[in-house]
């Protein structure tokens, strides 16, 4: 029996407030590093390149930490490495591992020897936020314990950047991958493009509900939702450009609440700049995708949008999506990275004229453009893991 290498309760007396609250992570891939960085936002976090072996070497000289996360991917005998870790790791340090195995017996063996958590790769921000953060920090990040469908907001940093097209196809691929019910909510009530791109015509139900939440009951969905396929519904409007809208925050919150009761995922195409009435959408979103093209205005507006979202909901929710990344005449990648301060979180290349043709035909680009599905996979993975199979496995394993 290997000695316990972690306990649930933190020490009552800490040697140093500055060093004893450190979380040190050893991982070998940038996806895991990014997920840990976002999911453990606000903690005293240090992310280093390496595996559990590097963690053992660090602990031989440095034990001033509260939690350790180590990668065991590629380690032939992780239990031998855990024995070495136990020999140098203080018993009050919480230890979590990430690796490639998804076997339930392997997970149980790790839990029996005192690990705080084990997560399989690939890591996502949500997985870290919901499963790892409570075990290492004893808290839940804002919104992590919120019940209801998972809200994903998409906003374009410039006109014509493709936010609506990405929202449509992301909703369709989410439903296809997870087999879940997905709502596509277009909050561009005037001159919105979602219904046009899908070849349907919306009714007045959404405006009525947003202006007067008292009139929006459970029948609202039956009246306002348009079935795109058996799993995806569109909720949108087509109001006249001279219409005087009076969208209320209460209306937005109520509509979103109704949708979150009925759908597993709600993909929201939100207008920019977003008025205060839209803030509940940002607050409830677990992912906010700021989409831009490689243009000067896109870079400028993307930074402003990220700041605006951060002010409303915190920076751990914001992801930058560079669309049509290699389009001729666009800014060089180095310029984009310098302006953003980091690499874009997600990238979709220029997929050619097929995207425009799909709009003109009123059909989803997924059915018409080769390559789009493949480039949406990392985005779906960040939102939902690797699909329904993995979600079910995690629910049984960690729920």
N, C-alpha and C positions, 0 to 999 in steps of 0.2 A: 504493500500500500504506500503510495506516494504521500508525503506530508502535505497538509493543506497549504496552498500557496496564496490563498485569498480568503478574506472574511467579509461578511456583509457590512458590519459596522465600522466606521472610520475611527481612528484613535481619538480619545478625548483630549489628549495633550499633544500638540504638534511641536516639533523641534523648531520649525521656522514656517511662518505663514506664507512666505514667498516661495520657498522650495518644496514644502510638504504638500502643497496643493497641485503640484505639477502632474500632468498626464503626458507620458512619453509614449510615442507610437513608433514602431519599426515596421515599415511596409516597403514593398518593392515595386509598386506600380502607382502611377499618378492618379488613376481612377479611385483607388482606395484612399490615397492621400487627400484628394479633393472631397470625398464623401466624409472623411473624418473631420476635415477642417470645417465643413459647413455644419455637420451634425453636432459637433462639440463646440460650436461657436460660443464665445464668452468665457471659456475656461482657460486656464493657464496651460496651453497646449504646445507640445514640441513634437514635430513630425520628422523622423529621420529615415534615411534609406537603409534597409536591412531586414533581417529576419530575427527569429527567436535567439539565434546564436549571437547576434550583435547585442541583443538585450542582455544576455547573460554576461557578456564582457563588460557592458556598461555598469551592471549592478555590482560587479566586483570592486568598483571604486566609487560608485555614485548610487546611493540608496535614498536620496532625498526626493521622494516622489510619492504621490498618493495612488496612482493607477498606472498600469502598463498595458499596452496593446501590442501584440507581436504577431507577425505573419509566420505561419508554419507551412506555407505552400512550398512544395518541392522537398520537404524534409522527410526522409525515409522512415525515421523512427521518432516521431514527435514526443513520445512518452519518455524516451531517454533524455531528450533536450529539456523536458519539463522537470525531470529529476535534477538536472544541473541548475535549472532556474530556481527550484525550491531551495537549493543549498545556499543561494546568495540573496534571495529576495526576502525582505522583511515580511512577516506574516500579516501585517496590517495593510499591505499594498494590494489593491484590487487588480486582478489579472484577467485580461480577455484575449482571446486568440481569434485570428481570421485564417481561413484556409480553403482548401478545395473540396474537402469531403462533405457530403450531405447525408451521410449515414446516421440514422437515429441512435444506433448503438454507440457510435463514436462520440456523438454529442453527450450521451448519458455518462459515458466513462469520464469525459472531461469534467462534467458537473460534479461527479462523485468525488473527484480529488480536490475540489474546492475552487474551481475557476468561477469567475463572476459571469462570464458569457463567452459563447463561441458563435461566430457568424461566418457563413460561407461566402466566398467571392462569387460574383462581383458585388462589392459594397455599393450602396446608394446612400444619399443624404438621409432619406426617410428611414431606412433600415437602422442607420446609426442613431438617428434622432429618437426613434420609438423603442428600439431594443437595447442599444448600448448605453446611451446617455443616462437613463435612469439608474443603471447598474453602477456606473462609474462616478456619477456626480450626485446621485440621490435626488435629482430633480427631473422635471420634464420641461423641455423648452416650450415657449409660448405656442399654443395651438397644437402641440403634439398629442394631447389627450382628448382633443376635440372629436366628438362623434359626428358621423354623417359622411356623405360622399366626399371624395378627394377633389378639391377645386384646383384647376390649373388655369392660370390667366396668361394670355398672350397679348402683348402690345407692341405695335410697330414704332420704331424710332423715327421713321420717315414714311411719307406716303408712297405706296407702291412697293414697299419692301417685301411684301408677300405674307404678312401676318395672318390674314384671313385664310389664304390657301393652306398655310401650315396648320392652322387651327382645325380646319376641316379634315385634312388628311391624318393629323395626329389623333383626332377623335375616332376616326374610322379604324386606324391601326391599333389604338388602345383596345377598342371593342374586339377586334379580331384576335389580338394576342391574349387578352385576359379573359375573353368570353363574358365580360361584364356588361352591365347597362351603362351607356354613356350619353350624357346630354351635351349638346353643343348650343351654347347660349351666346347670341350675338347682341351686344349692347349698343351697337351702332343703329339706333332706331331710325335715323334718317340717312338715306343713301348707303345703307349697309349692303355688303356684297355677298354674304354667305348664302342667302336664299337663291340669288342669281347664279352663283357658281354651282349650286346643286340642282338648278332647274325647277325650283318650287316657288310657290307664292304664299307668304305668311298672312295671317289675319291680324286683327286689332288687339288680341288678348294680352300680349306682353305689355303694350303701353298702358292699358287699363290697370293691370296689376301693379306696374311700377309707380303709377301716379296715385293709386288708391289701394293700398294693401288690404283694406277691409273687404274689397270686392274679389280678392284672389283667394279662392278656397281650393280644395283638392280637385275640383272639376276644372280648375284653370289649366292643368296640364293636358287634360283631354281636349280642351278647346284650342289651346295655343300650340301644343307640340305637334310637329310634323314628323312622321316616321320616315327616316332615310333608309333604314333597313331594320331587321328584326331586333337589333341591339342599340341603334343610334337614333336619337330624336333631336330635331332642330327646334329651338325656340328663338324666334326672331321677329322683327317688325319691318314695315315698309311705310313709314309715315311721310307725309308731304314735307318738302323742304321748308315751307313757310309755316308749318305747324308750330304752335307754342307749347312746348313740352314742359311738364312740371314733375320731373322724376324726383322722387323723395328717397332719402336714405332708408326710411322704414320700408318703402316699397321694394327697394333692391334687396334688403336683408330678408324680407318675407319671401320673395320669389326664390332667392338662393336657398333659403331654408326648406321650401317645398321641394326643390330639385334635389337637395342633398338627402332628403328622406326617401326618394324614389330611385336615385341613380348612384352607381358606385363611383363614377367619375363625372365631373362637370368641367368641360373645356370652355372657357369664356374668352371671347374676342372683345377686348375692352377699348373704348375710344381714348385717344390721346389729344390734348392733355385731359386726364380724368378729373371730373369735378368731385367735390366732397361727397356727393351722393353715391359715388362709385367706391368709396373707401372700404365699405364692408366686404366687397369682393376681394380687394387686396389683402385685407386683414385675415380673411378666411382661406386665402390661397396657400397651399403648401408648396407650390411652385409658381413663380412669376417669370415667364420667359420674355425678356426684352430682345426683340428681333430687329436687326439692322442689316443694311448692306454696306459694302466697302466704299462708302462715300463720306465726304467731310461732314455733311449735315447729319448723316446717320451716327457718326461717332460722337458729335457734339450732343445730339439729342439722347443717345443711349446713356451717356454719363449722367445727364440730367434726370432721365427716367429712373435709372438705378438709384439715384439719390432720393427721388420722390418716393419710390417703393420702400426704400430703407427707412425713411422717416415715418411711413405708415405702419410697416409690418416687421422691420428688421432685415438686415442684409443677408441672413442665412437663407432667405426664400428666393433671392434673385439669381437668375441664370441668364447669361448673355448668349444669344443664338445668332451667329453670323450666317446669313442666307446668301446664296449665289456667290460663294466665297471667291471663286476664281473667275468671275465675270470679266471680260476684256474691258480695260479702262478703269478698273477699280483700284483702290489704294493698295499698296503692297502690304503683305501680312505683317511685316515688322512695324509699319506705321500704325496699323490697327492695334497691335499688342501694346505699343508704347502709349497710345492714346487711352486705351482701356485700363492700362496698368497691369494687365495679365492676358493670357491667351483666352479667347472665347471659350465658354464652357461647352458649347455645342456648335457644330459646323455642318452646313449643307451646301454642297457645291452648286454651280450653275448647271441645271439639268436640261437646258435647251428649250426650244420653242414648244415642246410638248406640254409644258406647264400652262402656257398661254392658250394653246389649242384646247386643253381640258376645260378651261374657263369658258371659252366660246361655245363649247359643246354642251356645257351644263352637266358635266360628269366629274366625279372625283379624279384627281390626277393619279391616284394610286392605281387606277385601272388603265391608265394611258401612258404613264411615264416610267420607263425602266430605270431602276436605281433609286427612286424615291423611297420605296419601302426599306431598302437597306440602310439609307441614311437616317431614317426615322427610328431605327432600332435602338441606338444609344439613348435617344430621348425617352422612348417608351421604357427602356430599362431603368433609367433614372427615376421615372415616375412610379413604375409598378414592379420593379425587380425584373425578372426575365420571363414574366408571364404567369398564367394561371397556375401552372404546375408548381412553380416555386412559391407562389403565395400560399397555396394550400399546404405545401410542405412546411412552410414557416409557421403557419397558423397552428398546425398540429404540434410542431416542435417547440415553439417559443410562446404560444398563446397561454 
